[in-house]
């Protein structure tokens, strides 16, 4: 094969891996009630099937670049797909929630390497002038996954069984394994610097402790356990500071936080994404458990949000050029938070068109929010700090996704048990997570004046602009 054909094959391989990873983050949501019924548990308990996946990816993503340098891009990417496929098979074979959670962790191990290693392979194989176009092609796969995921998940549940939301990854993965073996350039391992295992362990312990602390019922002994976990997470985070100062090459340099917009953007992303990540989890449950929608119907209801989000991406650049990051993020965050709160007004008597309009507004505003937050957080970093900042940013995003699901699920259970009404629990949960998102508007007001331009695509923020 000539060089152009090899590069084209490489892009399709990476895009397919990105599609699998992006699809898996959304296809599960509409199937949660059916999976819960099959496993004999309450639907809201299924939140850990999502949290386990996102939390595993968050903790392992920083190691992906080091693994590629140490063992070779081709070998690690092949292993990532293989682990992801094996995890998918284990998910489909699960008979208890515990088995499913463990299988999702296995999936997350593979998923944590799919996009970073794939993007690294493209960076090392594609010339600089073609890199932006290559990333644009890959990002399309990340956009298609969330669009078809909820609907495909609902269709599988009704037409075949929920097991196929995981088994769909098998044929895609098998083709990917063959393609990697056949087309991915053979790369040798390099003398990679020593990986900061202690730093990674401290930050991973922090994220895991915080996530476990959130998922605590109202009983006093569980509340004490939650407080202890929260304290453990805080101590782990604080312990990283003197550790990083004493190490020449820490996992993440503290100098990253000298860039003021990086600090503001990182905190704002964490707070804002808690609410944004709760919506894909809560809305399908609300539609199926409280409004009587079938799985396929609830999946189709999520389609307008995904489509409007894709269409709204073209508005981001002109709006930021016109108003600047600070004003745009202030106003748009209010729209995102307000639309989340608006879901609390949806009842069994609410016309479907009203729910669709709310989903369209949320999808469009949320898509622009992600792109603007990603850009303003990373655009001020130096070339030297861009890699570390991007990895830390990805960790925070995954942590926020897990926290959004954990917090919203816990709130529904708490309010439902307290007031004896599940619909009230859902409504109050939307109000609370929407309120958390609105707090992010105050954080984004601290953004320093920056030139009103989108960050260079040469420093990609995250997968598909998410």
C-alpha positions in Angstrom: 0.0 0.0 0.0 1.2 3.6 -0.7 1.5 6.2 2.0 -1.8 7.9 1.3 -3.7 4.6 1.5 -2.0 3.7 4.7 -2.9 7.1 6.3 -6.5 6.8 5.1 -6.8 3.3 6.7 -5.3 4.7 9.9 -7.9 7.4 10.1 -10.7 4.9 9.6 -9.3 2.7 12.3 -9.0 5.5 14.8 -12.5 6.8 13.9 -14.0 3.4 14.4 -12.4 3.1 17.8 -13.6 6.6 18.7 -17.1 5.7 17.5 -17.1 2.6 19.8 -16.0 4.6 22.8 -18.5 7.4 22.1 -21.4 5.0 21.4 -20.8 3.1 24.6 -21.2 6.3 26.7 -24.8 6.9 25.5 -26.2 3.6 24.2 -26.5 2.2 27.8 -28.8 5.0 29.1 -32.0 4.0 27.4 -31.5 0.4 28.3 -31.0 0.9 32.0 -34.6 0.0 33.1 -34.6 -3.2 31.1 -31.1 -4.2 32.3 -32.3 -3.5 35.9 -35.4 -5.6 35.5 -33.3 -8.5 34.0 -30.8 -8.3 36.9 -33.5 -7.9 39.6 -32.4 -4.5 40.9 -33.9 -1.0 41.1 -33.2 1.1 37.9 -31.5 3.9 39.9 -29.0 1.5 41.4 -27.8 1.0 37.8 -25.9 4.3 38.0 -22.8 2.4 39.0 -22.8 0.7 35.6 -22.1 4.2 34.1 -19.9 5.5 36.9 -17.6 2.5 36.9 -16.9 3.1 33.2 -16.3 6.8 33.3 -14.2 6.6 36.5 -12.0 3.9 35.1 -11.3 6.0 32.0 -10.6 9.0 34.2 -8.0 7.2 36.3 -6.2 5.5 33.4 -6.2 8.1 30.6 -3.0 9.8 31.9 -1.1 6.6 31.5 -2.0 6.1 27.8 0.7 8.3 26.4 3.4 6.6 28.5 2.2 3.1 27.5 2.4 4.1 23.8 6.0 5.3 24.3 7.0 2.3 26.3 5.4 -0.5 24.3 4.6 1.0 20.9 1.5 2.7 19.6 0.4 -0.2 17.4 0.7 -2.8 20.2 -1.1 -0.7 22.8 -3.9 0.3 20.4 -4.5 -3.4 19.5 -4.6 -4.3 23.1 -7.0 -1.5 23.9 -9.5 -2.7 21.3 -9.1 -6.3 22.5 -9.8 -5.3 26.1 -12.7 -3.2 25.1 -14.3 -6.1 23.1 -13.7 -8.6 25.9 -15.2 -6.2 28.4 -18.3 -5.8 26.1 -18.7 -9.6 25.9 -18.5 -9.8 29.7 -21.1 -7.0 30.1 -23.5 -9.0 27.8 -22.8 -12.1 29.9 -23.5 -10.5 33.3 -26.1 -12.0 35.5 -25.7 -9.6 38.5 -25.1 -5.9 38.9 -21.8 -6.7 40.5 -20.7 -8.7 37.5 -21.8 -5.9 35.2 -19.9 -3.2 37.1 -16.7 -5.3 37.0 -17.2 -5.8 33.3 -17.7 -2.1 32.8 -14.4 -1.5 34.5 -12.8 -3.8 32.0 -14.5 -1.9 29.2 -13.2 1.4 30.7 -9.6 0.1 30.7 -9.8 -0.4 27.0 -11.9 2.7 26.4 -9.4 4.9 28.3 -6.8 4.2 25.6 -8.9 4.2 22.4 -9.0 7.9 21.7 -5.7 9.1 23.2 -3.6 6.4 21.6 -5.5 6.7 18.3 -5.0 10.4 18.3 -1.3 9.9 19.1 -1.0 7.4 16.2 -2.5 10.0 13.8 -0.1 12.7 15.2 2.9 10.6 14.5 1.8 9.4 11.0 0.1 12.5 9.5 1.9 15.6 8.4 1.3 18.9 10.2 -0.7 20.5 7.4 -3.0 17.4 7.2 -3.4 17.0 11.0 -6.3 19.4 11.5 -8.3 17.7 8.7 -7.5 14.3 10.1 -8.8 15.3 13.6 -11.9 16.8 12.0 -12.7 13.4 10.3 -12.1 11.5 13.6 -14.3 13.9 15.5 -17.3 13.1 13.2 -17.3 9.6 14.6 -17.5 11.0 18.1 -20.5 13.1 17.1 -22.3 10.3 15.4 -22.0 8.0 18.4 -24.1 10.1 20.8 -26.6 10.8 18.0 -27.4 7.1 17.3 -26.6 5.7 20.7 -29.9 6.3 22.6 -32.1 5.4 19.7 -30.0 2.3 18.9 -30.1 1.2 22.5 -33.9 1.5 22.7 -34.3 -0.4 19.5 -32.0 -3.3 20.7 -34.0 -3.6 23.9 -37.4 -3.8 22.1 -36.3 -5.8 19.0 -33.8 -8.2 20.4 -32.5 -7.8 24.0 -30.4 -5.4 26.0 -27.4 -7.7 25.6 -26.9 -6.4 22.1 -26.1 -2.9 23.3 -22.7 -4.4 24.3 -22.5 -7.2 21.7 -22.6 -4.6 18.9 -19.0 -3.7 19.8 -17.8 -7.2 19.0 -18.0 -7.1 15.1 -16.8 -3.5 15.1 -13.9 -4.5 17.3 -13.0 -7.6 15.4 -12.7 -5.6 12.2 -10.7 -3.0 14.1 -8.3 -5.7 15.4 -7.7 -7.0 11.8 -7.2 -3.5 10.5 -4.8 -2.5 13.2 -2.7 -5.6 12.5 -2.9 -5.0 8.8 -2.6 -1.2 8.4 -1.3 0.5 11.5 2.3 1.4 11.1 4.6 -0.8 13.0 6.3 1.3 15.7 9.0 0.3 18.1 9.0 1.2 21.8 11.1 4.2 22.9 12.9 5.1 26.1 9.9 6.5 27.8 10.5 8.5 31.0 9.5 6.9 34.2 5.7 7.1 34.8 4.6 8.9 37.9 2.7 6.0 39.5 2.5 7.7 42.9 1.0 10.9 41.5 -1.5 8.9 39.5 -2.4 6.9 42.5 -3.0 10.0 44.6 -5.3 11.6 42.1 -7.1 8.3 41.3 -7.7 7.8 45.0 -9.1 11.4 45.2 -11.5 10.8 42.3 -12.7 7.4 43.5 -13.2 8.6 47.1 -15.3 11.6 45.9 -17.4 9.4 43.7 -18.1 6.9 46.4 -18.8 9.6 48.9 -21.6 11.0 46.8 -23.5 7.7 46.6 -24.6 7.5 50.2 -28.2 7.0 51.4 -29.5 9.1 54.3 -28.9 6.6 57.1 -26.5 8.0 59.7 -23.9 5.3 59.5 -23.8 5.7 55.7 -23.5 9.5 56.1 -20.5 9.0 58.4 -18.9 6.7 55.8 -19.6 9.3 53.1 -17.9 12.0 55.2 -14.9 9.8 55.7 -14.6 9.1 52.0 -14.9 12.8 51.2 -12.2 13.6 53.7 -10.0 10.9 52.2 -10.4 12.4 48.7 -9.6 15.9 50.0 -6.5 14.7 51.8 -5.3 12.8 48.6 -5.8 16.0 46.5 -3.9 18.1 49.0 -1.1 15.6 49.4 -0.4 15.8 45.6 0.6 19.4 45.9 3.8 19.0 48.1 4.5 15.7 46.2 4.4 17.4 42.8 6.7 20.2 44.1 9.3 17.7 45.2 9.4 15.7 42.0 11.2 16.8 38.8 8.6 15.2 36.4 5.3 14.9 38.2 2.2 13.5 36.5 0.8 17.1 36.2 3.0 20.1 36.8 1.7 22.7 39.2 2.9 25.3 36.8 -0.3 24.5 34.8 -2.3 26.5 37.3 -0.2 29.7 36.7 -2.4 30.2 33.6 -5.5 31.8 35.3 -8.0 30.7 32.6 -6.8 27.1 32.9 -7.7 27.1 36.6 -11.0 28.9 36.1 -11.9 26.7 33.1 -11.0 23.5 35.0 -13.2 24.3 38.0 -16.0 25.7 35.8 -15.9 22.5 33.6 -16.2 20.3 36.7 -19.2 22.2 38.1 -21.0 22.7 34.8 -20.6 19.2 33.6 -22.2 17.7 36.7 -25.6 19.0 35.5 -24.9 18.3 31.8 -23.9 14.7 32.5 -27.0 14.1 34.7 -29.4 14.8 31.8 -28.6 11.8 29.6 -28.9 9.6 32.6 -32.1 11.1 34.2 -34.2 11.8 31.1 -34.5 8.3 29.7 -35.3 7.0 33.3 -38.0 9.8 33.7 -39.5 9.0 30.3 -39.7 5.3 30.9 -40.3 5.0 34.6 -42.7 7.9 35.2 -44.1 8.9 31.8 -44.7 5.4 30.4 -42.5 5.7 27.3 -41.2 2.6 25.6 -37.3 2.2 25.4 -37.3 3.1 21.7 -39.6 6.1 22.2 -37.3 7.4 24.9 -34.3 6.9 22.7 -36.0 8.8 19.9 -36.8 11.6 22.3 -33.1 12.1 22.9 -32.4 12.5 19.2 -33.4 16.2 18.9 -30.9 17.1 21.6 -28.1 15.3 19.8 -29.0 16.8 16.4 -29.4 20.3 17.7 -26.0 20.0 19.4 -24.4 19.0 16.1 -26.0 21.8 14.2 -25.1 24.4 16.9 -21.4 23.8 16.6 -21.2 26.2 13.6 -22.5 29.1 15.8 -19.7 28.9 18.4 -16.9 30.7 16.6 -18.9 33.8 15.4 -20.6 34.1 18.8 -17.3 34.1 20.7 -15.8 36.5 18.2 -18.7 38.8 18.8 -19.1 38.6 22.6 -15.8 37.1 23.9 -15.5 34.0 26.1 -16.5 35.7 29.3 -19.8 37.0 28.2 -20.6 34.0 26.0 -20.0 31.5 28.8 -21.9 33.6 31.4 -25.0 33.7 29.2 -24.8 30.3 27.7 -24.2 28.7 31.2 -27.5 30.3 32.3 -29.3 28.8 29.3 -27.8 25.3 30.0 -28.7 25.5 33.7 -32.2 26.9 33.0 -33.0 24.2 30.5 -32.0 21.5 33.0 -34.3 23.0 35.6 -37.0 23.1 33.0 -37.0 19.3 32.8 -38.6 19.5 36.3 -41.7 20.9 34.7 -42.3 17.9 32.5 -45.2 15.7 33.9 -47.4 12.9 32.4 -49.8 15.6 31.1 -47.1 17.7 29.4 -47.3 17.6 25.6 -44.4 15.8 24.0 -43.6 18.8 21.9 -42.8 20.8 25.0 -40.3 18.2 26.1 -38.8 18.1 22.6 -38.3 21.9 22.7 -36.6 21.7 26.0 -34.3 19.0 24.7 -33.4 21.0 21.6 -32.5 24.1 23.6 -30.5 22.0 26.1 -28.7 20.1 23.2 -27.7 23.2 21.3 -26.6 25.2 24.4 -24.8 22.3 25.9 -22.8 21.5 22.7 -21.7 25.1 22.4 -20.9 25.1 26.1 -18.6 22.1 25.8 -16.6 23.6 22.9 -16.3 27.0 24.5 -15.2 25.6 27.9 -12.7 23.3 26.2 -11.2 26.1 24.2 -10.9 28.7 26.9 -9.4 26.2 29.4 -6.6 25.1 27.1 -5.9 27.9 24.7 -3.6 29.9 27.1 -1.2 26.9 27.8 2.3 26.9 26.4 3.3 24.2 24.0 5.3 22.5 26.8 2.3 22.4 29.1 -0.4 21.5 26.5 0.0 17.8 26.8 -0.2 17.7 30.6 -3.0 20.2 30.6 -5.0 18.2 28.1 -4.6 15.0 30.1 -5.6 16.6 33.4 -8.6 18.3 31.6 -9.7 14.9 30.3 -9.5 13.4 33.8 -11.7 16.2 35.2 -14.2 15.7 32.4 -14.6 12.0 33.1 -14.8 12.7 36.8 -17.6 15.2 36.2 -19.5 12.7 34.1 -19.4 10.2 36.9 -20.2 12.7 39.6 -23.2 14.0 37.5 -24.7 10.5 37.4 -23.9 9.7 41.0 -25.3 13.0 42.4 -28.4 12.9 40.3 -29.2 9.3 41.1 -28.6 9.8 44.8 -30.8 12.9 44.8 -33.7 11.1 43.1 -33.5 8.3 45.8 -33.3 10.7 48.7 -36.2 12.9 47.6 -38.3 9.9 46.6 -37.8 8.2 49.9 -38.3 11.4 51.9 -41.6 12.5 50.1 -42.8 9.1 49.0 -43.1 10.2 45.4 -40.7 9.1 42.6 -41.9 11.8 40.2 -41.1 14.4 42.9 -37.7 12.9 43.3 -37.0 13.3 39.6 -38.3 16.9 39.6 -36.2 18.0 42.6 -33.1 16.2 41.2 -33.4 18.3 38.0 -33.8 21.5 40.0 -30.7 20.6 42.1 -28.3 19.6 39.3 -29.6 22.5 37.2 -28.8 24.8 40.1 -25.3 23.3 40.3 -24.8 24.2 36.6 -26.0 27.7 37.2 -23.2 28.2 39.9 -20.7 27.7 37.1 -21.8 31.0 35.6 -20.3 32.7 38.6 -17.1 30.8 38.1 -16.8 31.8 34.4 -17.2 35.4 35.3 -13.6 35.1 36.6 -12.2 34.5 33.1 -9.5 37.0 32.2 -9.9 38.9 29.0 -8.7 36.9 26.1 -8.7 37.4 22.3 -12.1 36.4 21.1 -11.0 33.4 19.0 -11.4 29.7 19.2 -8.3 27.8 20.3 -6.1 26.3 17.6 -7.1 22.9 16.5 -3.5 21.8 16.9 -4.2 21.5 20.6 -7.3 19.4 20.6 -9.2 19.6 23.9 -10.9 16.3 24.1 -12.7 13.7 22.2 -14.9 15.2 19.6 -15.2 18.5 21.4 -17.0 16.9 24.3 
